[in-house]
């Protein structure tokens, strides 16, 4: 069994840069190399979640959250989608999952560390969209790749007008009562 690891607290330095503090003495690590020198037992498959949280924080601070419970992530994503109206028009500044799509929830997995490779799924805290993060070398920050999304079906028919009080239908053609009222512009 892997060794127990000390408490790892994620925070920000005086300049706003991500760092982690380790153990009771609060030794600081500003990158994964420093962290692994302080806690070598962190690089064990039994600590994949803690390793992913630390790597994610050191790479991007508060931009992403590690998905440690894929079922809870799927339930939250589906509940948020259910509250959205895919027939509503797109609006600038309004973040809706239905404007992006639905991930393959079976591909969302908890953090895993094996043969030197760390893989985890993370959710963008602003957009709510999932990413796959991985690194084959723990001293290098993980790369984040958007997970494929299937578009949300839109209801049939024309989209509703942007302003329900605004009549956007075309004006009727002018009424022509006799041929003399019609003048050919080319004549």
C-alpha positions as CSV (number, residue, x, y, z in Angstrom):
1,X,0.0,0.0,0.0
2,X,1.2,3.5,-0.7
3,X,2.4,5.7,2.1
4,X,0.1,8.2,3.6
5,X,0.6,11.7,2.4
6,X,0.7,14.9,4.5
7,X,-2.0,17.5,4.1
8,X,-1.7,19.5,0.9
9,X,-3.3,22.9,0.8
10,X,-3.7,24.8,-2.4
11,X,-3.3,28.6,-2.4
12,X,-1.9,31.6,-4.1
13,X,1.4,33.4,-3.5
14,X,1.8,37.1,-2.9
15,X,2.0,37.7,-6.6
16,X,-1.2,35.6,-7.3
17,X,0.8,32.6,-8.6
18,X,-0.5,29.1,-7.6
19,X,1.3,27.2,-4.9
20,X,0.7,24.4,-2.6
21,X,1.7,24.2,1.1
22,X,2.6,20.8,2.5
23,X,2.3,19.4,6.0
24,X,2.3,21.0,9.3
25,X,5.3,23.2,8.5
26,X,3.6,24.6,5.4
27,X,6.6,24.0,3.1
28,X,5.7,25.6,-0.3
29,X,5.9,24.1,-3.7
30,X,5.4,26.3,-6.8
31,X,5.7,23.4,-9.4
32,X,5.2,19.7,-9.5
33,X,9.0,19.0,-9.3
34,X,9.2,20.8,-5.9
35,X,6.0,19.1,-4.7
36,X,7.3,15.7,-5.5
37,X,10.6,16.4,-3.8
38,X,8.6,17.3,-0.7
39,X,6.1,14.4,-1.0
40,X,7.6,11.6,-3.2
41,X,4.9,9.2,-2.1
42,X,2.4,11.4,-3.9
43,X,3.5,9.8,-7.2
44,X,1.6,6.6,-6.5
45,X,-1.6,5.4,-8.1
46,X,-3.3,5.3,-4.7
47,X,-3.0,9.1,-4.6
48,X,-4.1,9.9,-8.2
49,X,-6.8,12.3,-6.9
50,X,-4.5,14.3,-4.7
51,X,-1.9,14.3,-7.5
52,X,-4.4,15.5,-10.1
53,X,-5.7,18.3,-7.7
54,X,-2.2,19.5,-7.1
55,X,-1.1,19.3,-10.8
56,X,-4.4,21.1,-11.9
57,X,-3.9,23.8,-9.3
58,X,-0.3,24.5,-10.1
59,X,-1.1,24.6,-13.9
60,X,-4.2,26.7,-13.8
61,X,-5.1,27.8,-10.2
62,X,-8.9,28.2,-10.1
63,X,-9.7,27.8,-13.8
64,X,-10.6,24.1,-13.6
65,X,-11.9,21.7,-11.0
66,X,-10.8,18.0,-11.1
67,X,-13.7,15.7,-11.7
68,X,-13.3,13.0,-9.1
69,X,-16.9,11.7,-9.1
70,X,-18.0,11.2,-12.8
71,X,-21.5,10.2,-11.8
72,X,-22.0,13.4,-9.8
73,X,-20.6,15.5,-12.7
74,X,-23.0,13.8,-15.1
75,X,-26.0,14.4,-12.8
76,X,-25.1,18.1,-12.4
77,X,-24.5,18.6,-16.1
78,X,-27.8,16.9,-17.0
79,X,-29.7,18.9,-14.4
80,X,-28.2,22.2,-15.7
81,X,-29.1,21.2,-19.3
82,X,-32.7,20.4,-18.2
83,X,-33.1,23.9,-16.8
84,X,-32.0,25.5,-20.1
85,X,-34.3,26.2,-23.1
86,X,-32.5,25.1,-26.3
87,X,-35.2,27.0,-28.3
88,X,-34.2,30.3,-26.7
89,X,-32.0,32.5,-28.9
90,X,-28.3,32.8,-28.2
91,X,-27.4,35.8,-26.0
92,X,-24.0,37.4,-25.6
93,X,-22.7,36.9,-22.1
94,X,-25.2,34.1,-21.2
95,X,-23.4,30.7,-20.7
96,X,-25.5,27.7,-21.6
97,X,-24.4,24.2,-21.9
98,X,-27.0,23.6,-24.7
99,X,-25.1,26.0,-26.9
100,X,-22.1,23.7,-26.7
101,X,-23.3,20.2,-26.4
102,X,-23.2,17.0,-24.3
103,X,-20.1,15.0,-23.5
104,X,-19.9,11.2,-23.6
105,X,-20.4,10.7,-19.9
106,X,-18.8,7.2,-20.1
107,X,-15.5,8.9,-21.1
108,X,-15.5,11.0,-18.0
109,X,-13.3,9.1,-15.5
110,X,-11.8,9.7,-12.1
111,X,-8.1,10.6,-11.9
112,X,-5.7,7.8,-12.7
113,X,-1.9,7.6,-12.4
114,X,-0.1,4.6,-14.0
115,X,3.3,4.0,-15.6
116,X,4.3,7.7,-15.0
117,X,1.2,9.1,-16.8
118,X,-1.3,11.2,-15.0
119,X,-4.8,11.4,-16.6
120,X,-7.8,13.2,-15.2
121,X,-11.0,15.0,-16.3
122,X,-11.5,18.6,-15.3
123,X,-14.4,21.0,-15.7
124,X,-13.9,24.6,-16.7
125,X,-15.4,26.5,-13.8
126,X,-16.7,29.4,-16.0
127,X,-18.2,27.4,-18.9
128,X,-19.0,24.2,-17.2
129,X,-17.5,22.1,-20.0
130,X,-15.3,19.0,-19.5
131,X,-11.7,18.6,-20.5
132,X,-9.2,15.7,-20.5
133,X,-6.0,16.6,-18.9
134,X,-2.9,14.5,-19.1
135,X,0.9,14.5,-18.7
136,X,3.4,11.8,-19.3
137,X,6.0,13.7,-17.2
138,X,4.9,15.0,-13.8
139,X,7.4,17.9,-13.9
140,X,5.6,19.3,-17.0
141,X,2.1,20.8,-16.5
142,X,-0.7,18.7,-18.0
143,X,-2.2,19.5,-21.3
144,X,-6.0,20.2,-21.4
145,X,-8.0,19.0,-24.4
146,X,-11.7,19.8,-24.7
147,X,-13.8,16.6,-24.6
148,X,-15.9,16.0,-27.7
149,X,-19.5,17.3,-27.4
150,X,-22.6,16.1,-29.2
151,X,-24.8,19.1,-30.2
152,X,-28.1,19.5,-28.4
153,X,-31.0,19.1,-30.8
154,X,-32.9,22.3,-31.4
155,X,-36.7,22.3,-31.8
156,X,-38.1,22.4,-35.4
157,X,-39.3,25.6,-36.9
158,X,-38.0,29.1,-37.2
159,X,-36.2,30.6,-34.3
160,X,-38.2,33.0,-32.2
161,X,-37.6,36.7,-32.7
162,X,-34.9,38.3,-30.6
163,X,-37.4,40.8,-29.1
164,X,-40.9,39.3,-28.7
165,X,-42.4,42.8,-29.0
166,X,-40.7,43.5,-32.3
167,X,-42.5,42.5,-35.4
168,X,-39.8,41.2,-37.8
169,X,-42.2,39.9,-40.5
170,X,-41.7,41.4,-44.0
171,X,-43.9,44.3,-45.0
172,X,-46.7,43.4,-47.4
173,X,-46.1,44.4,-51.0
174,X,-47.7,47.7,-52.0
175,X,-51.2,47.4,-53.3
176,X,-51.5,48.0,-57.1
177,X,-55.0,49.0,-58.1
178,X,-54.4,49.4,-61.8
179,X,-51.6,49.0,-64.3
180,X,-51.2,52.8,-64.6
181,X,-50.1,52.9,-60.9
182,X,-47.2,50.6,-61.7
183,X,-44.3,52.4,-63.4
184,X,-41.3,50.4,-64.8
185,X,-38.1,52.0,-63.4
186,X,-36.4,51.1,-66.7
187,X,-38.8,52.9,-68.9
